[in-house]
């Protein structure tokens, strides 16, 4: 039975998660991670899209991306194919490296956009790899902290939600996600200061916005 085709929308933002087959470790050393990011940049040049965040974990990757003229299916197919060829040659690996279909979820609103960005950057902290997201080399977090950095990551949209000093407010918001209770951080634009409207149901489970104060 043929798989149902996914629907993609130009200009929409998505949470993309791709993992190793049977949770196989897809990055064995830093060379692997560096090669993957180089390939990501190559794919981005060939099939343009807007990358808002990424994080490479040992057996999976997270992306927060926005489509332009190319859908995520084409992007991920090319990226996974290029990396699988490299991995299989380097380790003489035989078999399927990546799990069949990658996970894709449309980002429904601005609050979820921010909650997802935080969720992605806190992955290595939640996994116990580092104590602070800035200590992890293989995510886009530090691209947000270095205003003059040249990066494949587009930080403008995310930072645009925060008042000045934007980078400091972004960092406060992200780190606040490590606490269990509501996070009291500096105000976002008033259009994001909403009453409880069920946004919790749309956020990644361990990064749910508990109250409006968490995105103030």
C-alpha positions in Angstrom: 0.0 0.0 0.0 1.4 3.4 -1.0 2.2 5.9 1.7 0.0 8.9 1.9 1.7 12.0 0.4 2.4 14.8 2.8 1.1 18.3 2.2 3.6 21.1 2.4 3.0 24.9 2.3 5.4 27.5 1.0 6.3 29.9 3.7 5.3 27.6 6.5 7.6 26.6 9.4 8.1 23.1 10.5 9.7 21.0 13.3 11.7 18.3 11.5 13.1 15.4 13.4 15.1 12.6 11.7 16.6 9.7 13.6 18.8 6.7 13.0 17.2 3.4 12.0 16.3 1.4 15.1 17.7 4.5 17.1 21.1 3.7 15.6 23.9 6.2 16.5 24.4 8.3 13.4 27.2 10.5 14.7 30.2 8.6 16.2 32.7 11.5 16.4 33.0 15.2 15.8 34.2 14.7 12.2 30.8 13.1 11.5 29.0 16.1 12.9 31.1 18.6 11.0 30.6 16.7 7.7 26.8 16.7 8.4 26.7 20.4 8.9 28.8 21.0 5.8 26.3 18.9 3.9 23.4 20.8 5.4 24.9 24.0 4.1 25.4 22.4 0.6 21.8 21.2 0.5 20.6 24.7 1.7 22.5 26.3 -1.2 21.0 23.8 -3.7 17.4 23.7 -2.3 17.0 27.0 -0.5 15.1 27.2 2.8 15.2 29.3 6.0 16.9 27.5 8.9 15.8 28.9 12.3 17.4 26.3 14.6 19.1 22.9 14.6 20.6 20.4 17.1 22.6 17.3 16.3 22.2 14.6 19.0 23.9 11.2 18.9 21.1 9.3 17.1 18.8 12.0 15.8 18.6 15.6 14.6 16.2 18.5 15.1 15.5 21.3 12.6 13.2 24.3 12.8 12.9 25.3 9.2 10.8 27.5 7.0 10.1 26.6 3.4 10.6 28.9 0.4 10.2 27.1 -3.0 11.3 23.6 -1.8 9.4 21.3 0.5 11.0 19.5 3.5 10.6 16.1 1.8 13.1 17.0 -1.0 15.5 18.7 1.5 15.6 15.8 3.9 15.8 13.2 1.2 18.9 14.8 -0.3 20.6 15.5 3.1 20.0 12.0 4.4 21.2 10.4 1.2 24.4 12.4 1.1 25.2 11.7 4.7 24.3 8.0 4.5 26.8 7.6 1.6 29.6 9.3 3.7 28.7 7.2 6.8 28.5 3.9 5.0 31.9 4.5 3.3 33.6 5.6 6.5 32.4 2.8 8.7 31.8 0.2 6.0 28.3 0.1 7.3 25.7 -2.0 5.4 22.0 -1.4 5.8 19.7 1.6 6.2 21.2 4.4 8.3 18.2 6.6 8.8 14.7 5.6 9.9 12.3 5.6 7.0 10.2 8.7 7.3 11.3 11.8 9.2 8.9 13.4 11.6 7.4 16.7 10.5 5.1 19.0 12.4 3.8 22.3 11.3 4.4 25.2 13.6 1.0 26.7 14.2 1.6 30.0 15.9 4.2 32.4 17.2 4.2 31.1 20.8 4.8 27.5 19.5 7.6 28.9 17.3 9.4 30.2 20.3 8.7 27.2 22.5 10.1 24.9 19.8 13.2 27.0 19.3 13.9 26.7 23.0 13.1 23.0 23.1 15.6 22.3 20.3 18.4 24.3 22.0 17.8 22.7 25.3 18.0 19.1 24.0 21.7 18.5 25.0 21.0 20.0 28.4 18.0 17.8 29.0 20.0 14.8 27.9 22.7 15.6 30.5 25.4 16.3 27.9 26.1 19.9 29.0 24.9 22.2 31.8 24.2 25.2 29.5 23.1 25.3 25.9 26.0 27.6 25.0 28.4 24.8 25.9 27.1 22.5 23.1 29.0 22.9 19.8 26.5 21.1 17.6 23.4 23.3 17.8 22.5 26.7 16.5 22.3 28.3 20.0 25.6 30.1 19.8 24.7 31.6 16.4 22.1 33.6 18.3 24.6 34.9 20.9 27.2 36.0 18.4 25.6 39.0 16.6 28.4 39.2 14.0 28.7 35.5 13.2 28.4 34.2 9.7 26.0 31.3 9.9 23.5 29.3 7.9 21.0 30.0 10.6 18.6 32.9 10.3 18.3 34.4 13.7 16.5 37.6 12.7 12.9 36.3 13.0 13.4 34.7 16.4 15.3 37.6 17.9 12.7 39.9 16.4 10.2 38.7 19.0 12.3 40.2 21.8 12.8 43.8 23.0 16.3 45.2 23.3 18.7 43.9 24.3 17.4 41.1 22.1 20.2 38.6 22.5 20.2 38.9 26.3 16.4 38.5 26.4 16.6 35.5 24.0 19.1 33.8 26.3 17.0 34.5 29.4 14.0 33.0 27.7 15.8 29.9 26.6 17.5 29.2 29.9 14.2 29.8 31.7 13.0 26.6 30.1 15.2 24.6 32.4 13.0 25.5 35.4 9.9 23.5 36.3 7.7 26.4 37.1 6.7 29.5 35.2 9.6 31.6 34.0 9.7 35.3 34.7 11.6 36.8 31.8 11.4 40.1 30.1 8.4 41.0 28.0 7.7 39.9 24.5 5.6 42.1 22.2 2.1 42.5 23.5 0.6 40.4 20.7 2.2 37.3 22.3 0.9 38.1 25.8 -2.2 36.0 25.3 -4.7 34.3 27.7 -4.4 30.5 28.0 -5.6 29.3 24.6 -4.5 25.7 24.5 -1.1 26.5 23.2 0.2 23.8 25.7 -1.3 21.1 23.5 0.8 22.2 20.5 4.2 22.5 22.2 6.8 19.7 22.5 5.7 17.8 25.6 8.6 18.7 27.9 8.7 22.4 26.8 5.1 23.3 27.2 4.3 26.9 28.0 2.8 26.6 31.5 1.5 30.2 31.8 1.4 33.4 29.8 4.2 34.6 32.1 6.6 32.2 30.5 6.5 34.1 27.2 6.2 37.6 28.7 
